[in-house]
Amino acid sequence: MAHVSAKRGSFAGRIAARIDRLPLTRVQWELGILVEIAWGFIVVDTDGIGARLYPFVWAPHHIMTIGQYAVIQALQVGLGITLGACLFSWIAGRFGRRPAILLSAVFAGLFLWPFVFITNFWGLVILSTLSTLGVGGILVTHSVYLSEVVNPETRNRLLLGSQTTVMVIFVAINMMAFFWIPGHWRLYVWVSAGLAIVVLLPLLWWRLPESPRWLEAHGYHERAEQALALIEARTEKAARAPLPPPDPRGHPVILAERGAWRELFTNPQYRGRILVTLTAWFLGYSGLIYGMGAFMPVYTVAHGGSPHFVFALFVAAAVVGFGAFFFNAWLGERAERRDAMLWMGALFALSWILIWLRPTLAMIALFFVVGRVASQVWLFNFYNYTAVAFPTRLRAAAFGWTDGIGHLGAWAGVTLLGTLYALGPDHLGWILWIVVPGALLPGLLTRAFGIRQARAVLELVAT
């Protein structure tokens, strides 16, 4: 790492070294679960709410056509999240991870409740963009924050283990939808908005500290010392043993400077990672994430499924996904994230091919659950992969340029799928899109050109 030590503003990261010698205790688990609760409340409540309301509320009342719905859904999962990701990645890089996460909760609740009152198409166009700004914020900060507060030996265990919390929230939110949509859909929206503002925001304000790694990389050494000393004291108390001494070797930190994000494109190493990761996010969001989610309820209803059937499938997928996340967390650093993403993309593709070959409700139920779990494991492994692939001074910006801009794939993909959904026998155009460019190609791309991350010191693998 001679090129690092010679660079202006570089130093041995004492804070980073002290974090990496902390054992995994209930202190780190609390931080992980708290951040993933934020992801769950903000994303599950807000992200793609149109997909819940269109088949059972908007379509029966002739509020919009399926083409207009495709536009609404694309604005929610594409433009709104992209704008939010760009805005909040800048906030997270310039002002800290904590304020970005707090503001994500504010935006998520603030623009969700008007869905109760506004049902005209152009009003929903505006709301669909604004409502997901907070979603973009939490997407570009949750794995960034968690990767910075855990040691490399237990990184995957903490990240994926705490992310099982999301599956619990998936169950809770979809149970609300099961009982309240369509009969009490307004109550569903009110409660969803309230969870973000009344429950989540005060909890985050009370218990979430700033990332000491971010503070160190930005030259706030006194604040970094204070934040880490509190975490160390809590960890030592939880571990009931003295903490081992830190080893500052192997933790090169380059001080963040204004305009540092440009290095993502001027440095050939980071530029290559940006291109691979952005392409994979773009394709994945257009396919196995939003491309599937946008039309799965419509497809299921077309084959005889009821609202209860659809939401019960989402609940079942979350329950199974809970176990899948625990298994992936148990594998920990023994499994490379890029390998997991390859296999999950292949499993998703196989599931939807089988559904198309025999689209009975029983086959849809079984293989939707399998494919949904595969897409969830793919998604969170890719969150964690992206966070670890870049240094602290660039991590939030890199998330904005990859995961954030990648949401344009959802915009383009979902808009295109409004046409592809009608092509071929039994919506074959849609199936082929979500299977080939939307699932198989992202897995192959990251497996072929991605970097190895298992057990790697964050400052070394990302610098």
C-alpha positions in Angstrom: 0.0 0.0 0.0 2.9 2.3 -0.7 0.8 4.4 -3.0 -1.6 5.1 0.0 1.1 6.2 2.4 2.6 8.6 -0.1 -0.7 10.3 -0.8 -1.4 13.7 0.7 -3.6 13.6 3.8 -3.0 9.9 4.5 -2.4 8.5 8.0 -2.7 5.3 10.0 -6.3 5.0 11.1 -6.3 4.6 14.9 -10.1 4.8 15.1 -10.5 2.2 12.3 -8.0 -0.1 14.0 -9.9 0.2 17.3 -13.2 -0.6 15.6 -11.8 -3.7 13.9 -10.6 -5.2 17.2 -14.0 -4.9 18.9 -15.7 -8.3 19.5 -19.3 -8.8 18.2 -21.6 -8.1 21.1 -25.1 -6.9 21.7 -23.8 -3.3 21.2 -23.1 -3.9 17.5 -26.3 -6.0 17.1 -28.3 -3.1 18.5 -26.8 -0.7 15.9 -27.4 -3.2 13.1 -31.0 -4.0 14.1 -31.8 -0.3 14.6 -30.5 0.6 11.1 -32.3 -2.3 9.5 -35.6 -1.4 11.2 -35.1 2.0 9.6 -34.7 0.3 6.2 -37.7 -1.8 6.8 -40.1 1.0 7.9 -39.0 3.4 5.2 -38.6 1.0 2.2 -41.4 -1.6 2.9 -43.9 1.1 3.8 -43.1 3.6 1.0 -41.2 1.9 -1.9 -43.5 0.9 -4.7 -46.8 1.6 -2.8 -48.4 1.9 -6.2 -47.9 -1.8 -6.7 -50.1 -2.4 -3.7 -52.8 0.1 -4.5 -53.1 -0.2 -8.3 -54.6 -3.8 -8.6 -57.0 -3.4 -5.7 -57.9 0.3 -5.4 -56.8 2.4 -8.4 -57.7 -0.1 -11.2 -61.2 -1.1 -9.9 -62.1 2.6 -9.5 -60.7 3.4 -13.0 -58.3 6.0 -11.6 -55.7 5.1 -14.2 -54.8 2.8 -17.1 -52.1 0.1 -16.8 -49.8 2.3 -18.9 -50.3 5.2 -16.5 -49.6 2.8 -13.6 -46.3 1.8 -15.2 -45.4 5.5 -15.3 -46.4 5.9 -11.6 -44.4 2.9 -10.5 -41.4 3.9 -12.6 -41.4 7.3 -11.0 -41.6 5.8 -7.5 -38.9 3.2 -7.9 -36.8 5.1 -10.5 -36.7 8.9 -10.5 -37.7 9.5 -6.8 -35.2 7.0 -5.4 -32.5 8.2 -7.8 -32.9 11.8 -6.7 -33.1 10.7 -3.0 -30.0 8.6 -3.4 -28.0 11.5 -5.0 -29.2 14.0 -2.3 -28.7 11.8 0.7 -25.4 10.3 -0.4 -24.1 13.9 -0.5 -25.5 14.5 2.9 -24.0 11.3 4.3 -20.6 12.2 2.8 -20.6 15.8 3.8 -22.5 16.0 7.1 -22.4 12.4 8.3 -24.3 9.1 8.2 -26.5 9.9 11.2 -28.2 13.0 9.8 -28.8 11.3 6.4 -30.5 8.4 8.1 -32.6 10.7 10.3 -33.7 12.8 7.3 -34.6 9.7 5.4 -37.2 8.8 8.0 -38.6 12.4 7.9 -39.0 12.4 4.1 -40.5 8.9 4.0 -43.3 9.8 6.4 -43.8 13.4 5.1 -44.8 12.5 1.6 -46.6 9.2 2.2 -49.7 10.3 3.9 -51.0 12.5 1.0 -51.8 9.3 -0.9 -54.9 9.1 1.3 -56.3 12.3 -0.3 -54.9 12.5 -3.8 -56.1 10.1 -6.5 -55.8 12.0 -9.7 -53.1 10.9 -12.1 -50.9 14.1 -12.2 -51.1 14.5 -8.4 -49.9 10.9 -8.0 -47.1 11.6 -10.5 -45.8 14.3 -8.2 -46.3 12.3 -5.0 -44.7 9.2 -6.5 -41.5 11.1 -7.0 -41.4 12.9 -3.7 -42.5 10.0 -1.6 -39.4 7.9 -2.4 -36.8 10.5 -1.7 -36.4 9.1 1.8 -36.2 5.6 0.4 -33.2 6.6 -1.7 -31.7 8.0 1.5 -31.8 4.8 3.5 -30.7 2.7 0.6 -27.5 4.6 0.3 -26.7 4.7 4.0 -27.8 1.5 5.8 -25.0 -0.8 4.6 -22.5 2.1 4.5 -23.1 2.7 8.2 -23.1 -0.9 9.3 -19.9 -1.8 7.4 -18.1 1.0 9.3 -18.9 -0.2 12.9 -18.0 -3.9 12.7 -14.8 -6.0 12.4 -14.0 -7.8 9.1 -14.2 -11.3 10.7 -17.9 -10.8 11.6 -19.0 -8.3 9.0 -21.2 -10.6 6.9 -22.6 -12.1 10.1 -23.7 -8.8 11.5 -24.9 -7.3 8.3 -27.0 -10.2 7.1 -28.0 -11.2 10.6 -29.4 -7.8 11.4 -31.0 -7.6 8.0 -33.3 -10.5 9.0 -35.1 -7.7 10.9 -36.3 -6.5 7.5 -38.1 -9.9 7.0 -40.0 -9.4 10.2 -41.1 -6.0 9.0 -42.1 -7.4 5.6 -44.4 -9.8 7.5 -45.9 -7.1 9.6 -46.5 -4.6 6.8 -47.9 -7.2 4.4 -50.2 -8.5 7.2 -51.5 -5.0 7.4 -52.0 -5.0 3.7 -53.7 -8.4 3.9 -56.3 -7.2 6.3 -56.7 -3.6 5.3 -56.4 -3.5 1.4 -58.7 -2.9 -0.3 -61.4 -2.3 2.4 -59.4 0.0 4.7 -56.6 1.1 2.4 -56.5 4.6 3.8 -55.9 3.3 7.3 -53.0 1.3 5.8 -51.4 4.5 4.4 -52.0 6.5 7.7 -50.3 3.8 9.8 -47.4 3.4 7.4 -46.7 7.2 7.5 -47.1 7.2 11.3 -44.6 4.4 11.8 -41.9 6.5 10.1 -42.5 9.8 11.9 -43.9 8.8 15.3 -42.0 5.6 16.0 -38.8 5.4 13.9 -37.6 9.0 14.0 -37.5 9.3 17.8 -35.8 5.9 18.1 -33.1 6.8 15.7 -32.5 10.2 17.4 -32.1 8.5 20.7 -30.0 5.5 20.0 -28.0 6.0 16.8 -24.5 7.5 17.1 -22.4 8.9 14.3 -20.0 6.6 12.5 -16.6 7.0 14.2 -14.9 5.9 10.9 -16.6 8.7 9.0 -15.6 11.2 11.7 -12.0 10.1 11.5 -11.8 10.2 7.7 -13.2 13.8 7.7 -10.7 15.0 10.3 -13.1 15.2 13.3 -10.7 13.4 15.5 -12.1 14.7 18.8 -15.6 13.8 17.9 -14.5 10.4 16.6 -12.7 9.7 19.9 -15.8 10.6 21.9 -18.1 8.5 19.7 -15.8 5.4 19.7 -15.1 5.7 23.5 -18.8 5.3 24.2 -19.1 2.3 21.9 -15.9 0.8 23.4 -17.2 1.2 26.9 -20.5 -0.4 26.0 -18.8 -3.2 24.2 -16.4 -3.9 27.1 -19.3 -4.1 29.5 -21.2 -6.4 27.2 -18.2 -8.6 26.6 -17.3 -8.7 30.3 -13.6 -8.7 29.4 -10.9 -6.2 28.6 -10.7 -5.2 24.9 -7.6 -6.4 23.0 -5.1 -3.7 21.9 -5.6 -2.2 18.4 -3.1 -2.8 15.6 -3.1 0.4 13.4 -1.1 -1.4 10.7 -3.2 -2.2 7.7 -5.7 0.6 8.3 -4.6 3.4 5.9 -7.0 6.3 5.9 -6.9 9.1 3.4 -8.5 12.3 4.7 -11.6 13.3 2.8 -11.4 16.5 0.8 -14.0 18.6 -1.0 -14.7 17.1 -4.4 -13.3 13.7 -3.4 -16.1 12.0 -5.3 -14.3 12.8 -8.5 -11.7 10.2 -7.6 -14.4 7.6 -8.3 -13.9 8.4 -12.0 -10.3 9.6 -12.2 -8.8 6.6 -10.3 -8.8 3.6 -12.7 -9.3 1.2 -9.9 -12.5 2.9 -8.6 -13.7 3.7 -12.1 -13.8 0.0 -12.9 -15.6 -0.9 -9.8 -18.2 1.9 -10.4 -18.9 0.7 -14.0 -19.4 -3.0 -12.9 -21.5 -2.2 -9.9 -23.6 0.5 -11.6 -24.4 -1.8 -14.6 -25.3 -4.7 -12.3 -27.6 -2.5 -10.2 -29.2 -1.0 -13.3 -30.0 -4.5 -14.7 -31.0 -6.0 -11.3 -33.4 -3.2 -10.5 -35.0 -3.4 -13.9 -35.5 -7.2 -13.5 -35.5 -9.3 -10.4 -36.2 -6.5 -8.0 -38.7 -3.9 -9.4 -39.3 -5.5 -12.8 -40.8 -8.5 -11.0 -42.4 -6.7 -8.2 -44.2 -4.1 -10.4 -46.2 -6.7 -12.3 -46.3 -9.8 -10.1 -49.6 -8.7 -8.4 -51.1 -8.0 -11.8 -49.9 -11.3 -13.2 -51.3 -13.2 -10.2 -54.7 -11.5 -10.4 -54.8 -12.4 -14.1 -54.4 -16.0 -13.1 -57.2 -16.0 -10.5 -55.4 -14.7 -7.4 -57.2 -12.5 -4.9 -55.8 -9.6 -2.9 -55.5 -11.9 0.1 -53.7 -14.5 -2.0 -51.1 -11.9 -3.2 -50.3 -10.4 0.2 -50.2 -13.9 1.8 -47.5 -14.8 -0.7 -45.5 -11.7 0.3 -45.9 -12.8 3.9 -44.8 -16.4 3.2 -41.8 -15.1 1.2 -40.7 -12.9 4.2 -41.0 -15.9 6.6 -38.9 -18.1 4.4 -36.5 -15.2 3.7 -36.0 -14.8 7.4 -34.5 -18.4 7.5 -32.5 -17.8 4.3 -30.9 -14.6 5.7 -29.9 -16.5 8.9 -28.3 -19.2 6.9 -26.4 -16.7 4.8 -25.3 -14.9 8.0 -24.2 -18.3 9.5 -22.0 -18.8 6.5 -20.5 -15.4 7.3 -17.2 -14.6 5.7 -16.9 -18.2 4.4 -19.1 -17.1 1.5 -18.1 -14.5 -1.0 -20.9 -12.0 -1.7 -20.4 -12.1 -5.4 -20.8 -15.9 -5.4 -24.1 -15.6 -3.4 -25.4 -13.0 -5.9 -24.6 -15.3 -8.9 -26.5 -18.3 -7.4 -29.4 -16.2 -6.2 -29.9 -14.7 -9.7 -29.9 -18.2 -11.2 -32.4 -19.5 -8.7 -34.7 -16.5 -9.4 -34.5 -17.1 -13.1 -35.3 -20.8 -12.8 -38.3 -20.0 -10.6 -40.0 -17.7 -13.1 -39.3 -20.0 -16.0 -41.2 -22.7 -14.1 -44.0 -20.3 -13.3 -44.4 -19.4 -17.0 -44.3 -23.1 -18.1 -47.1 -24.0 -15.7 -48.9 -20.8 -14.4 -51.3 -22.4 -11.9 -51.9 -20.7 -8.6 -50.1 -23.5 -6.8 -47.0 -23.1 -9.0 -47.2 -19.3 -8.7 -47.3 -19.6 -4.9 -44.4 -22.1 -4.6 -42.0 -20.5 -7.1 -42.9 -16.9 -6.4 -41.8 -17.5 -2.8 -38.6 -19.2 -4.0 -37.8 -16.5 -6.5 -38.7 -13.7 -4.0 -36.4 -15.1 -1.4 -33.6 -15.4 -4.0 -34.1 -11.7 -5.0 -34.1 -10.6 -1.4 -30.8 -12.4 -0.6 -29.3 -11.1 -3.9 -30.4 -7.5 -3.0 -28.9 -7.4 0.5 -25.7 -9.1 -0.5 -25.3 -6.5 -3.2 -25.9 -3.7 -0.7 -23.2 -5.1 1.5 -20.8 -5.8 -1.5 -21.2 -2.2 -2.7 -20.5 -0.7 0.8 -17.3 -2.7 1.2 -16.0 -2.0 -2.3 -15.1 1.7 -1.6 -13.1 3.6 1.0 -14.8 5.6 3.8 -14.2 9.0 2.2 -16.0 7.8 -1.0 -18.4 5.1 0.3 -21.6 7.2 0.4 -20.8 8.9 -2.9 -20.1 5.5 -4.5 -23.5 4.2 -3.3 -25.2 7.3 -4.8 -23.4 6.7 -8.2 -24.1 3.0 -8.3 -27.2 1.9 -6.3 -28.7 5.4 -6.6 -28.2 5.9 -10.4 -28.9 2.2 -10.8 -32.5 2.9 -9.9 -32.9 4.5 -13.3 -32.9 0.9 -14.4 -36.1 0.5 -12.4 -37.5 3.6 -14.1 -36.5 2.5 -17.6 -37.3 -1.2 -17.0 -40.7 -0.8 -15.4 -41.7 1.7 -18.1 -40.6 -0.7 -20.8 -42.3 -3.6 -19.1 -45.6 -1.8 -19.5 -45.2 -2.7 -23.2 -43.4 -6.0 -22.7 -46.0 -7.3 -20.3 -48.5 -7.5 -23.2 -46.1 -9.2 -25.6 -45.9 -13.0 -26.3 -48.0 -15.8 -24.9 -48.9 -15.3 -21.2 -46.7 -12.2 -20.8 -43.5 -13.9 -22.1 -41.9 -10.6 -23.0 -42.0 -9.6 -19.3 -40.8 -13.0 -18.1 -37.8 -13.0 -20.5 -36.8 -9.5 -19.4 -36.8 -10.2 -15.7 -35.0 -13.5 -16.2 -32.2 -12.8 -18.7 -30.9 -9.2 -18.4 -32.7 -8.7 -15.1 -31.3 -11.6 -13.1 -28.7 -13.8 -15.0 -26.5 -10.9 -16.4 -26.0 -9.0 -13.1 -24.9 -12.2 -11.4 -22.5 -13.2 -14.2 -21.1 -9.6 -14.4 -20.3 -9.3 -10.7 -18.9 -12.8 -10.5 -16.6 -12.2 -13.4 -15.4 -8.7 -12.7 -16.2 -8.1 -9.0 -13.7 -8.1 -6.1 -13.1 -10.6 -3.3 -14.1 -9.2 0.1 -14.4 -12.1 2.6 -12.5 -11.3 5.9 -10.8 -8.3 4.3 -9.9 -5.2 6.4 -12.2 -2.5 5.2 -9.5 0.1 4.6 -7.4 -2.4 2.6 -10.1 -3.9 0.4 -11.6 -0.5 -0.3 -8.5 1.6 -0.9 
